[in-house]
Amino acid sequence: MIDQATIERIVDAANISDVVSEFVTLKKRGVNQLGLCPFHNEKTPSFTVSPAKGIFKCFGCGKGGNSVNFIMELEQLSYPDALRWLAKKFHIEIEEKEESNEEKALKDERESMMIVSAFAQKYFSRYLLKENEGRTVGLSYLRERGIRDDIIAKFELGFCPDGKDLFTQAAEREGYKMEFLEKTGLTIKRDDWVRDRFGGRVIFPVHNVAGRVIAFGGRTLTNDKKVAKYLNSPESEIYHKGRTLYGIYQAKRDITRLDKCYLVEGYTDVLSFHQAGIENVVASSGTSLTIEQIRLIRRFSPNITIVYDGDDAGIKASLRGIDMVLEEGINVKVLPLPRGEDPDSFARSMSASELAEYIKKNETDFIKFKTQLLMGTVENDPVSKARLINEIVKSISVIPDTITRTIYIKECSRLMDVQEAILYSEIRKIQNKQTEDHTRKEIQELQVQATKPVVPVTEKKVVNPFETEEREIIRFLMKYFHQEVFEMEDEETHEVKTYTVGVYVISELHTDGLVSVNPKVRAILSDMELNLDNKDFDPVKYFTQHPDSEISKYASTLLSEKYIESKRWSKGGAFIESESELLYLLVPKLIQEYKLKNVKMLLKKLEHQINEANKSNESEKIMDFLNQYQNLKKVMKELSELLGFRTIS
């Protein structure tokens, strides 16, 4: 358990900009910072960070909160584990009692899998460097490939002992459960038969963006062709191959700094580029490039250079990846390698300066790459040339940005000696067909939905009719809680006392017994009431850093939203004074509006009750309801007059 003092130290140290910029490229926009949201797919940035308030807010998907909430949401961690993550980043020591086996078992499944993976990485790394088999077999292989010790340490490479289940036995001796060894894919179990998945292989740990180990790749050192050269962890709760890029944790800083990402295919390609001093490089790990992987790169840079093998398979992979990258609005270049070379062998064949110079001279935009690649097969065949033009036009058509698309059309027109008007015409045909296909698919889906039986709704979501007013009340309280605004004269002593916004609002709500249906609002108001006399109470800090993530998100969202002035709080459409100068008017008006809306809701409820009582001829109930109705009508009239509304009896 983490004590409160340590929690406060962690939260104070966890600067929101520093935390978010680990995962998102932020650009300054006034007093705030802007970037692409890591929680949903977007092409126009709507993810805002407020360094002054210590909060983030995405106006696209609605997520918001403080540094702890950000890590909880992004890494799917519990509150204590998000605090531990931040403590490690900001070098804050946490003293906790050692977890017992029972406490380990209580951790959620995902975290348990993370813990098992972390243990496995440390075990494999230690075995590579400390054990005789690891040094003579695994370390010798890595050094033969020219991989330096600093790169081995940087990527936490390892070796799994060559035996039936030596690793599994070691893990179980340390108290790690077979359930999670199986779920991570480290151990394969069939009835009474157990073995290590990666036995006798050099291990490449796969890290997520935050640097936690989520999977492994293992390379066999045997020449047996029946044995797979590379073996990867299976898909699991913590590892989805198509959403992961090997080396992203080690590359993200340089991708952001240099505003470019090199995309290669395999583990050793990444290692060799790092050794050559090029660190903004990631690998798709042998899988076909996916949309999720492209979007992961785009969080750090909109510029990708594809570097695949110089054989036919590598060229096809490059061509396949180009359209996907373009469709996501990313600028794509291709680095063709000499025939028969791959990024690993090519990077090792020259010095760092020679590699940098080669990249500078040879990386080319996708049109030139496709043209140079395919022109050799065209020669003077007009049909083949038309096919080539169509190939390039298809790629241009998926580019979402109009200006970029126009520039590429001009370039294609120049290279292929085709009029721009013809190219525009072809692109319109492709886009029209895509629209028709999309519309047809939507109609088919609607037809399918129409044939499905209607399932009766058994549960109703509670709707808060006072959401707007309550959000404004909480916002005013957070911003002006301790501000002394109201003066009241004591009836007995005639002494004039000054009251804060907090005291005024809480007492007004209590007087009329107004209670929200929203549990977050109730919790916030309850905490505020407890701190009315606490001069050190800072509502903004308290609620944006609240351990309940729902409350901190709610508070952060309120503070992030742009305030929209009510038309009743301005004169002739022009704002006369700032909000803080008008508190003596705005706060009472807001409370009166809140009360008036409550009264109107009660009147509607009474009208319904009167109608129901009439149906059953319950005269006593009718009289009681009518008395309540008349009293509420008087209250509504008084409130309406205070607000300056005309009431109709």
C-alpha positions as CSV (number, residue, x, y, z in Angstrom):
1,M,0.0,0.0,0.0
2,I,1.3,3.5,-0.9
3,D,0.9,6.1,1.9
4,Q,-0.8,9.5,1.2
5,A,2.4,11.5,1.6
6,T,4.1,9.5,-1.1
7,I,1.0,9.8,-3.4
8,E,1.2,13.5,-3.1
9,R,4.9,13.6,-3.9
10,I,4.3,11.5,-7.0
11,V,1.3,13.6,-8.2
12,D,3.2,16.8,-7.6
13,A,6.3,15.5,-9.6
14,A,4.3,14.0,-12.4
15,N,4.2,17.0,-14.7
16,I,1.3,16.4,-17.2
17,S,3.4,17.6,-20.2
18,D,6.3,15.3,-19.4
19,V,4.0,12.3,-18.9
20,V,1.9,12.8,-22.0
21,S,4.9,13.7,-24.3
22,E,6.3,10.2,-23.6
23,F,3.4,8.9,-25.8
24,V,2.1,11.9,-27.8
25,T,3.9,14.6,-29.9
26,L,2.6,17.9,-28.4
27,K,2.8,21.3,-30.0
28,K,2.3,24.5,-28.2
29,R,-1.0,26.2,-28.8
30,G,-1.3,29.4,-26.7
31,V,-1.1,28.4,-23.0
32,N,-2.0,24.8,-23.8
33,Q,-0.5,22.0,-25.9
34,L,-2.1,20.0,-28.7
35,G,-1.6,16.6,-30.1
36,L,-3.3,13.5,-31.7
37,C,-5.3,11.6,-29.1
38,P,-3.8,8.2,-28.2
39,F,-7.2,6.8,-27.2
40,H,-9.0,7.0,-30.5
41,N,-8.2,7.5,-34.2
42,E,-8.1,11.1,-35.3
43,K,-6.4,13.0,-38.1
44,T,-7.0,16.5,-36.8
45,P,-5.6,17.0,-33.2
46,S,-8.3,17.5,-30.5
47,F,-6.2,16.2,-27.6
48,T,-5.4,19.2,-25.3
49,V,-2.9,19.3,-22.4
50,S,-3.1,22.2,-19.9
51,P,0.2,22.4,-18.0
52,A,-1.1,25.1,-15.7
53,K,-4.0,23.0,-14.6
54,G,-2.2,19.7,-14.7
55,I,-4.8,18.0,-16.8
56,F,-5.5,16.6,-20.3
57,K,-8.7,16.5,-22.3
58,C,-9.7,15.1,-25.6
59,F,-12.5,16.9,-27.3
60,G,-12.9,14.1,-29.7
61,C,-13.5,11.0,-27.5
62,G,-14.2,12.9,-24.2
63,K,-11.4,11.3,-22.1
64,G,-9.8,13.6,-19.6
65,G,-8.0,13.7,-16.3
66,N,-4.6,14.1,-14.6
67,S,-1.3,12.4,-15.1
68,V,-2.4,9.3,-13.1
69,N,-5.6,9.0,-15.1
70,F,-3.6,9.2,-18.4
71,I,-1.4,6.3,-17.4
72,M,-4.3,4.3,-16.0
73,E,-6.2,4.7,-19.3
74,L,-3.3,4.3,-21.7
75,E,-1.6,1.3,-20.0
76,Q,-4.8,-0.2,-18.5
77,L,-3.3,0.0,-15.0
78,S,-4.9,0.2,-11.6
79,Y,-4.6,3.4,-9.6
80,P,-1.7,2.0,-7.4
81,D,0.1,0.6,-10.4
82,A,-0.2,3.9,-12.3
83,L,1.3,5.6,-9.3
84,R,4.2,3.1,-9.3
85,W,4.8,3.7,-13.0
86,L,5.0,7.5,-12.4
87,A,7.2,7.0,-9.3
88,K,9.7,5.0,-11.4
89,K,9.7,7.6,-14.1
90,F,10.3,10.5,-11.7
91,H,12.7,8.6,-9.4
92,I,10.5,8.6,-6.3
93,E,11.1,5.8,-3.9
94,I,8.1,3.9,-2.7
95,E,8.4,1.8,0.4
96,E,5.9,-1.0,0.4
97,K,5.7,-4.3,2.2
98,E,6.6,-7.3,0.2
99,E,3.7,-9.0,-1.5
100,S,2.7,-12.3,-0.2
101,N,1.7,-15.2,-2.5
102,E,-2.0,-14.5,-1.6
103,E,-1.6,-10.8,-2.6
104,K,0.1,-11.7,-5.8
105,A,-2.9,-13.9,-6.6
106,L,-5.3,-11.1,-6.0
107,K,-3.8,-8.9,-8.7
108,D,-5.9,-8.7,-11.9
109,E,-5.2,-11.0,-14.7
110,R,-3.6,-8.4,-17.0
111,E,-1.2,-7.2,-14.4
112,S,-0.3,-10.7,-13.4
113,M,0.6,-11.4,-17.0
114,M,2.7,-8.2,-17.1
115,I,4.5,-9.3,-13.9
116,V,5.2,-12.8,-15.3
117,S,6.6,-11.3,-18.5
118,A,8.8,-8.9,-16.5
119,F,10.2,-11.9,-14.6
120,A,10.8,-13.9,-17.8
121,Q,12.7,-11.0,-19.3
122,K,15.0,-10.7,-16.3
123,Y,15.5,-14.4,-16.2
124,F,16.4,-14.7,-19.9
125,S,18.7,-11.7,-19.8
126,R,20.5,-13.0,-16.7
127,Y,20.8,-16.5,-18.3
128,L,22.4,-15.0,-21.4
129,L,25.1,-13.1,-19.5
130,K,25.7,-15.2,-16.4
131,E,25.1,-18.9,-17.3
132,N,27.6,-21.0,-19.2
133,E,25.0,-22.1,-21.9
134,G,23.8,-18.6,-22.4
135,R,27.3,-17.2,-22.9
136,T,28.6,-20.0,-25.1
137,V,25.5,-20.3,-27.3
138,G,23.3,-17.2,-27.1
139,L,25.9,-14.5,-26.5
140,S,28.3,-16.0,-29.0
141,Y,25.6,-15.9,-31.7
142,L,24.8,-12.2,-31.0
143,R,28.5,-11.2,-31.1
144,E,28.9,-13.2,-34.4
145,R,26.1,-11.0,-35.8
146,G,28.1,-7.9,-34.6
147,I,25.6,-6.9,-32.0
148,R,27.4,-4.8,-29.3
149,D,26.9,-5.2,-25.5
150,D,25.3,-1.8,-25.1
151,I,22.6,-2.8,-27.7
152,I,22.1,-6.1,-25.9
153,A,21.5,-4.2,-22.7
154,K,19.4,-1.5,-24.3
155,F,16.9,-4.1,-25.9
156,E,17.2,-6.5,-22.9
157,L,18.1,-9.4,-25.1
158,G,18.3,-12.9,-23.5
159,F,18.5,-16.6,-23.9
160,C,16.1,-19.4,-22.9
161,P,17.8,-22.6,-21.7
162,D,17.7,-25.5,-24.0
163,G,15.6,-28.0,-22.1
164,K,12.1,-29.3,-21.8
165,D,10.8,-26.9,-19.1
166,L,13.8,-25.4,-17.2
167,F,12.4,-21.9,-17.4
168,T,8.9,-23.0,-16.3
169,Q,10.3,-24.8,-13.3
170,A,12.3,-21.7,-12.3
171,A,9.2,-19.5,-12.6
172,E,7.1,-21.8,-10.5
173,R,9.8,-22.0,-7.8
174,E,9.5,-18.2,-7.6
175,G,5.8,-18.4,-7.0
176,Y,4.5,-17.6,-10.5
177,K,1.4,-19.5,-11.4
178,M,1.1,-21.9,-14.3
179,E,-2.2,-20.1,-15.3
180,F,-0.3,-16.9,-16.3
181,L,2.7,-18.7,-17.7
182,E,0.3,-20.4,-20.1
183,K,-1.7,-17.2,-20.9
184,T,1.5,-15.3,-21.8
185,G,2.5,-18.2,-24.0
186,L,5.8,-18.7,-22.2
187,T,4.8,-22.2,-21.3
188,I,2.9,-24.8,-23.4
189,K,0.9,-27.3,-21.3
190,R,-1.0,-30.3,-22.6
191,D,-2.6,-32.5,-19.9
192,D,0.5,-33.7,-17.9
193,W,2.9,-32.6,-20.6
194,V,4.7,-29.2,-20.1
195,R,7.5,-27.5,-22.0
196,D,9.0,-24.0,-22.5
197,R,7.9,-22.3,-25.7
198,F,11.3,-20.6,-26.3
199,G,13.7,-23.3,-25.2
200,G,17.2,-23.0,-26.8
201,R,16.4,-19.7,-28.5
202,V,17.9,-16.2,-28.4
203,I,15.2,-14.0,-26.9
204,F,14.0,-10.6,-28.2
205,P,11.6,-9.0,-25.6
206,V,8.8,-6.9,-27.1
207,H,8.1,-3.7,-25.1
208,N,5.0,-1.5,-25.2
209,V,5.1,2.3,-25.5
210,A,5.6,2.6,-21.8
211,G,8.5,0.2,-21.8
212,R,6.8,-2.8,-20.2
213,V,7.6,-6.2,-21.6
214,I,4.4,-7.7,-23.2
215,A,5.8,-10.5,-25.4
216,F,8.8,-12.2,-26.8
217,G,10.4,-13.3,-30.1
218,G,12.7,-16.2,-30.1
219,R,15.3,-17.1,-32.7
220,T,16.4,-20.7,-33.1
221,L,20.1,-21.5,-33.4
222,T,19.6,-24.9,-35.0
223,N,20.0,-25.6,-38.7
224,D,17.0,-28.0,-38.7
225,K,14.7,-26.7,-41.5
226,K,11.7,-28.3,-39.7
227,V,12.1,-25.9,-36.8
228,A,10.7,-22.4,-37.3
229,K,13.5,-19.8,-37.5
230,Y,11.6,-17.3,-35.4
231,L,8.9,-18.0,-32.9
232,N,6.7,-15.3,-31.4
233,S,4.5,-15.1,-28.3
234,P,0.8,-15.9,-29.1
235,E,-1.9,-13.2,-28.9
236,S,-2.9,-12.5,-25.4
237,E,-4.7,-10.1,-23.1
238,I,-1.5,-7.9,-23.0
239,Y,-0.1,-8.6,-26.5
240,H,-1.8,-7.9,-29.9
241,K,0.8,-8.4,-32.7
242,G,-1.0,-6.1,-35.1
243,R,-1.1,-3.2,-32.7
244,T,2.5,-3.5,-31.6
245,L,5.8,-2.3,-33.1
246,Y,9.1,-3.8,-32.1
247,G,11.4,-1.0,-30.8
248,I,8.8,1.7,-30.3
249,Y,9.8,2.2,-26.7
250,Q,13.5,2.7,-27.6
251,A,12.6,4.8,-30.7
252,K,9.8,7.1,-29.6
253,R,12.0,10.0,-28.4
254,D,14.1,10.2,-31.6
255,I,11.0,9.7,-33.8
256,T,9.5,12.8,-32.1
257,R,12.8,14.8,-32.1
258,L,13.6,14.1,-35.8
259,D,10.0,14.0,-36.9
260,K,10.5,10.9,-38.9
261,C,10.2,7.1,-38.4
262,Y,12.0,4.4,-40.4
263,L,9.9,1.2,-40.7
264,V,11.8,-2.1,-41.1
265,E,10.7,-5.7,-41.0
266,G,12.5,-7.6,-38.2
267,Y,14.2,-7.5,-34.8
268,T,17.8,-7.5,-36.1
269,D,17.0,-4.8,-38.6
270,V,16.1,-2.5,-35.7
271,L,19.2,-3.5,-33.7
272,S,21.6,-2.9,-36.6
273,F,20.1,0.6,-37.3
274,H,20.5,1.5,-33.6
275,Q,24.1,0.4,-33.8
276,A,24.6,2.7,-36.8
277,G,23.3,5.6,-34.7
278,I,19.9,5.7,-36.4
279,E,17.5,5.2,-33.5
280,N,14.1,6.4,-34.9
281,V,13.4,3.0,-36.3
282,V,10.7,0.4,-35.6
283,A,9.8,-3.0,-37.0
284,S,6.5,-4.6,-37.9
285,S,8.0,-7.9,-36.6
286,G,7.5,-10.0,-39.7
287,T,3.7,-9.4,-39.8
288,S,2.0,-7.5,-42.6
289,L,1.7,-3.8,-41.8
290,T,-1.6,-3.0,-40.1
291,I,-3.6,0.2,-39.7
292,E,-3.1,0.1,-35.9
293,Q,0.7,0.0,-36.3
294,I,0.6,3.0,-38.7
295,R,-1.6,4.9,-36.3
296,L,0.8,4.1,-33.5
297,I,3.6,5.7,-35.5
298,R,1.5,8.7,-36.3
299,R,1.2,9.6,-32.7
300,F,4.8,10.5,-32.8
301,S,5.4,11.7,-36.4
302,P,3.5,12.1,-39.7
303,N,6.5,11.0,-41.7
304,I,7.4,7.4,-42.5
305,T,10.2,5.9,-44.6
306,I,9.6,2.3,-45.5
307,V,12.9,0.2,-45.5
308,Y,12.2,-3.4,-46.5
309,D,14.3,-6.1,-48.0
310,G,15.7,-5.7,-51.5
311,D,14.1,-8.9,-52.8
312,D,10.7,-9.5,-54.5
313,A,8.9,-10.2,-51.2
314,G,10.3,-7.0,-49.6
315,I,9.4,-4.9,-52.6
316,K,5.8,-6.3,-52.6
317,A,5.6,-5.5,-48.8
318,S,6.7,-2.0,-49.5
319,L,4.0,-1.5,-52.2
320,R,1.4,-3.0,-50.0
321,G,2.3,-0.7,-47.1
322,I,2.4,2.5,-49.2
323,D,-1.4,2.8,-49.8
324,M,-2.2,2.0,-46.1
325,V,0.2,4.7,-44.9
326,L,-1.1,7.3,-47.4
327,E,-4.7,6.6,-46.4
328,E,-3.9,7.6,-42.9
329,G,-2.7,11.0,-44.0
330,I,1.0,10.2,-43.5
331,N,3.8,11.4,-45.7
332,V,5.5,8.2,-47.0
333,K,8.9,7.7,-48.6
334,V,10.6,4.5,-49.6
335,L,14.3,3.5,-49.2
336,P,15.1,0.9,-51.8
337,L,18.0,-1.4,-50.9
338,P,20.4,-3.1,-53.3
339,R,19.1,-6.4,-54.6
340,G,19.6,-9.2,-52.0
341,E,20.3,-6.9,-49.1
342,D,18.1,-6.5,-46.0
343,P,18.2,-3.5,-43.5
344,D,20.3,-5.7,-41.0
345,S,23.0,-6.8,-43.5
346,F,23.1,-3.4,-45.3
347,A,23.5,-1.4,-42.0
348,R,26.3,-3.7,-40.9
349,S,28.1,-3.5,-44.2
350,M,29.0,0.2,-43.8
351,S,29.8,2.9,-41.3
352,A,27.2,5.0,-39.6
353,S,28.1,8.1,-41.7
354,E,28.0,6.0,-44.9
355,L,24.5,4.7,-44.0
356,A,23.2,8.2,-43.2
357,E,24.6,9.4,-46.5
358,Y,23.0,6.5,-48.4
359,I,19.6,7.2,-46.8
360,K,19.8,10.9,-47.6
361,K,20.6,10.2,-51.3
362,N,18.3,7.3,-52.0
363,E,15.1,7.7,-50.0
364,T,12.4,8.7,-52.5
365,D,8.7,9.5,-52.5
366,F,6.3,6.7,-53.4
367,I,5.5,8.0,-57.0
368,K,9.1,7.9,-58.0
369,F,9.5,4.5,-56.3
370,K,6.6,3.0,-58.1
371,T,7.4,4.6,-61.4
372,Q,11.1,3.5,-61.3
373,L,10.1,0.0,-60.2
374,L,7.4,-0.6,-62.8
375,M,8.7,1.4,-65.8
376,G,11.2,-1.3,-66.6
377,T,8.4,-3.7,-67.3
378,V,6.5,-1.2,-69.5
379,E,9.0,-0.4,-72.2
380,N,6.9,0.8,-75.2
381,D,3.7,-1.2,-74.3
382,P,0.8,1.4,-74.0
383,V,-1.4,-1.2,-72.2
384,S,1.3,-1.8,-69.6
385,K,1.9,1.9,-69.2
386,A,-1.9,2.5,-68.7
387,R,-1.9,-0.2,-66.0
388,L,1.1,1.5,-64.3
389,I,-0.7,4.9,-64.3
390,N,-3.8,3.3,-62.8
391,E,-1.7,1.7,-60.1
392,I,-0.2,5.1,-59.2
393,V,-3.6,6.9,-59.4
394,K,-5.1,4.4,-57.0
395,S,-2.4,5.3,-54.5
396,I,-3.0,9.0,-54.9
397,S,-6.8,8.6,-54.6
398,V,-6.5,7.4,-51.0
399,I,-4.7,10.5,-49.8
400,P,-7.2,12.4,-47.6
401,D,-5.5,15.9,-47.8
402,T,-6.6,17.7,-51.0
403,I,-3.5,19.9,-51.3
404,T,-1.1,16.9,-50.9
405,R,-3.2,14.9,-53.4
406,T,-3.0,17.9,-55.9
407,I,0.8,18.0,-55.6
408,Y,1.1,14.3,-56.3
409,I,-1.2,14.6,-59.3
410,K,1.2,17.2,-60.8
411,E,4.2,15.0,-60.1
412,C,2.5,12.0,-61.7
413,S,1.5,14.1,-64.7
414,R,5.1,15.2,-65.2
415,L,6.7,11.8,-64.7
416,M,4.2,9.8,-66.8
417,D,3.6,12.5,-69.4
418,V,-0.2,12.4,-68.8
419,Q,-2.5,15.4,-68.7
420,E,-3.6,16.4,-65.1
421,A,-7.2,16.6,-66.2
422,I,-7.2,12.9,-67.2
423,L,-5.6,12.0,-63.8
424,Y,-8.3,14.0,-61.9
425,S,-11.0,12.3,-64.0
426,E,-9.6,8.8,-63.0
427,I,-9.4,9.8,-59.3
428,R,-13.0,11.0,-59.4
429,K,-14.1,7.6,-60.9
430,I,-12.2,5.7,-58.1
431,Q,-13.7,7.9,-55.4
432,N,-17.2,7.7,-56.8
433,K,-16.9,3.9,-56.9
434,Q,-15.7,3.8,-53.3
435,T,-18.7,6.0,-52.2
436,E,-21.1,3.7,-54.0
437,D,-19.6,0.6,-52.5
438,H,-19.7,2.2,-49.0
439,T,-23.4,3.2,-49.5
440,R,-24.3,-0.3,-50.8
441,K,-22.6,-1.8,-47.7
442,E,-24.5,0.5,-45.3
443,I,-27.9,-0.3,-47.0
444,Q,-27.1,-4.1,-46.7
445,E,-26.3,-3.7,-43.0
446,L,-29.5,-1.7,-42.4
447,Q,-31.5,-4.5,-44.2
448,V,-29.9,-7.1,-42.0
449,Q,-30.7,-5.1,-38.9
450,A,-34.3,-4.7,-40.0
451,T,-34.7,-8.5,-40.1
452,K,-33.4,-8.9,-36.5
453,P,-36.1,-9.3,-33.8
454,V,-36.4,-6.3,-31.4
455,V,-35.0,-7.1,-28.0
456,P,-36.9,-5.4,-25.2
457,V,-34.9,-3.0,-23.1
458,T,-34.8,-4.2,-19.5
459,E,-32.7,-1.4,-18.0
460,K,-33.0,2.3,-18.4
461,K,-30.1,4.6,-18.1
462,V,-30.6,7.3,-15.4
463,V,-30.9,10.7,-17.2
464,N,-29.9,13.8,-15.2
465,P,-32.2,16.6,-16.3
466,F,-30.1,19.1,-14.4
467,E,-26.7,18.1,-15.9
468,T,-26.0,21.6,-17.4
469,E,-26.8,23.5,-14.2
470,E,-24.9,21.1,-11.9
471,R,-21.8,21.2,-14.1
472,E,-21.8,25.0,-13.9
473,I,-22.3,24.9,-10.1
474,I,-19.4,22.5,-9.7
475,R,-17.2,24.6,-12.0
476,F,-17.9,27.8,-10.1
477,L,-17.2,26.0,-6.8
478,M,-13.9,24.6,-8.0
479,K,-12.7,28.0,-9.4
480,Y,-14.1,30.4,-6.7
481,F,-14.6,28.2,-3.6
482,H,-12.8,30.4,-1.1
483,Q,-13.6,33.8,-2.8
484,E,-15.5,36.1,-0.4
485,V,-18.4,37.6,-2.3
486,F,-21.6,37.7,-0.3
487,E,-22.4,40.0,2.7
488,M,-25.3,39.2,5.1
489,E,-26.5,41.0,8.2
490,D,-27.0,39.0,11.3
491,E,-30.7,39.4,12.4
492,E,-29.8,39.7,16.1
493,T,-26.4,41.4,16.3
494,H,-26.8,43.3,13.0
495,E,-23.2,42.5,12.3
496,V,-22.4,42.2,8.6
497,K,-20.6,38.9,7.8
498,T,-18.9,38.0,4.6
499,Y,-19.5,34.6,3.1
500,T,-17.5,32.6,0.5
501,V,-18.9,31.2,-2.8
502,G,-18.6,27.7,-1.2
503,V,-20.6,28.6,1.9
504,Y,-23.3,30.4,-0.1
505,V,-23.8,27.6,-2.6
506,I,-23.7,24.7,-0.2
507,S,-26.1,26.4,2.3
508,E,-28.5,27.3,-0.6
509,L,-28.6,23.7,-1.8
510,H,-29.1,22.4,1.8
511,T,-31.9,24.8,2.5
512,D,-34.0,23.5,-0.3
513,G,-32.9,19.9,0.0
514,L,-31.5,19.7,-3.5
515,V,-29.7,16.5,-4.2
516,S,-28.2,15.4,-7.5
517,V,-28.9,12.0,-9.2
518,N,-25.3,12.0,-10.4
519,P,-23.1,10.2,-7.8
520,K,-20.0,12.1,-8.9
521,V,-21.7,15.4,-8.2
522,R,-22.9,14.2,-4.8
523,A,-19.4,13.0,-3.9
524,I,-17.8,16.3,-4.9
525,L,-20.3,18.4,-3.0
526,S,-19.9,16.2,0.1
527,D,-16.1,16.7,0.0
528,M,-16.5,20.4,-0.5
529,E,-18.9,20.6,2.5
530,L,-16.4,18.9,4.7
531,N,-13.7,21.5,3.7
532,L,-15.8,24.7,4.0
533,D,-13.6,25.9,6.9
534,N,-10.3,24.5,5.5
535,K,-8.4,27.5,4.1
536,D,-5.7,25.1,2.7
537,F,-8.3,23.2,0.6
538,D,-7.6,23.6,-3.1
539,P,-10.6,22.2,-5.0
540,V,-8.9,22.2,-8.4
541,K,-5.9,20.2,-7.2
542,Y,-8.0,18.0,-4.9
543,F,-10.5,16.9,-7.5
544,T,-8.3,16.7,-10.6
545,Q,-5.9,14.5,-8.6
546,H,-8.7,12.5,-6.9
547,P,-8.0,8.8,-6.5
548,D,-11.4,8.0,-8.0
549,S,-10.6,8.3,-11.7
550,E,-14.3,9.1,-12.5
551,I,-14.2,12.1,-10.3
552,S,-10.8,13.4,-11.5
553,K,-12.0,13.0,-15.1
554,Y,-15.2,14.8,-14.4
555,A,-13.3,17.7,-12.7
556,S,-10.7,17.8,-15.5
557,T,-13.4,17.9,-18.1
558,L,-15.1,20.9,-16.5
559,L,-11.9,22.8,-16.2
560,S,-11.0,22.0,-19.8
561,E,-14.2,23.1,-21.4
562,K,-14.6,26.6,-22.7
563,Y,-17.0,28.6,-20.7
564,I,-20.0,29.8,-22.6
565,E,-21.6,32.9,-21.1
566,S,-25.4,32.8,-20.6
567,K,-27.2,35.4,-22.7
568,R,-28.9,36.6,-19.5
569,W,-25.5,37.4,-18.0
570,S,-24.6,39.9,-20.6
571,K,-26.0,43.2,-21.8
572,G,-26.9,43.7,-25.4
573,G,-24.6,40.9,-26.5
574,A,-21.5,42.6,-25.1
575,F,-19.7,41.3,-21.9
576,I,-19.3,44.1,-19.5
577,E,-17.1,42.5,-16.8
578,S,-15.1,39.4,-16.4
579,E,-16.7,36.3,-14.8
580,S,-14.8,36.7,-11.5
581,E,-16.0,40.3,-11.2
582,L,-19.7,39.3,-11.7
583,L,-19.8,36.5,-9.1
584,Y,-22.2,38.4,-6.9
585,L,-24.7,38.3,-9.8
586,L,-23.8,35.1,-11.5
587,V,-23.7,32.6,-8.6
588,P,-27.2,33.6,-7.2
589,K,-28.6,33.5,-10.7
590,L,-27.2,30.1,-11.4
591,I,-28.6,28.7,-8.1
592,Q,-32.0,30.3,-8.8
593,E,-32.1,28.8,-12.3
594,Y,-31.2,25.4,-10.8
595,K,-34.1,25.8,-8.2
596,L,-36.5,27.0,-10.9
597,K,-35.8,23.9,-13.0
598,N,-36.3,21.7,-10.0
599,V,-39.6,23.4,-9.3
600,K,-40.8,22.9,-12.9
601,M,-39.9,19.2,-12.7
602,L,-41.9,18.8,-9.4
603,L,-44.9,20.6,-11.0
604,K,-44.9,18.1,-13.9
605,K,-44.7,15.3,-11.5
606,L,-47.6,16.7,-9.4
607,E,-49.7,17.1,-12.6
608,H,-49.2,13.5,-13.4
609,Q,-50.1,12.5,-9.8
610,I,-53.2,14.6,-9.8
611,N,-54.4,13.0,-13.1
612,E,-53.8,9.5,-11.6
613,A,-55.6,10.4,-8.4
614,N,-58.6,11.7,-10.5
615,K,-58.8,8.4,-12.3
616,S,-59.2,6.5,-9.0
617,N,-61.4,9.2,-7.3
618,E,-59.0,9.7,-4.4
619,S,-60.3,13.0,-3.2
620,E,-57.9,13.4,-0.2
621,K,-54.9,12.8,-2.3
622,I,-56.2,15.2,-5.0
623,M,-56.6,18.0,-2.3
624,D,-53.1,17.3,-0.9
625,F,-51.5,17.4,-4.4
626,L,-53.4,20.6,-5.3
627,N,-52.1,22.4,-2.2
628,Q,-48.6,21.3,-3.0
629,Y,-49.1,22.4,-6.6
630,Q,-50.3,25.9,-5.6
631,N,-47.4,26.4,-3.2
632,L,-44.9,25.4,-5.9
633,K,-46.6,27.8,-8.3
634,K,-45.9,30.6,-5.9
635,V,-42.3,29.6,-5.6
636,M,-41.9,29.4,-9.3
637,K,-43.4,32.9,-9.7
638,E,-40.9,34.3,-7.1
639,L,-37.9,32.6,-8.7
640,S,-39.0,33.7,-12.2
641,E,-39.3,37.4,-11.0
642,L,-35.9,37.2,-9.4
643,L,-34.5,36.0,-12.7
644,G,-36.4,38.6,-14.6
645,F,-38.7,36.2,-16.5
646,R,-42.3,36.9,-17.2
647,T,-44.5,34.2,-15.7
648,I,-47.9,33.1,-17.0
649,S,-50.3,31.9,-14.3
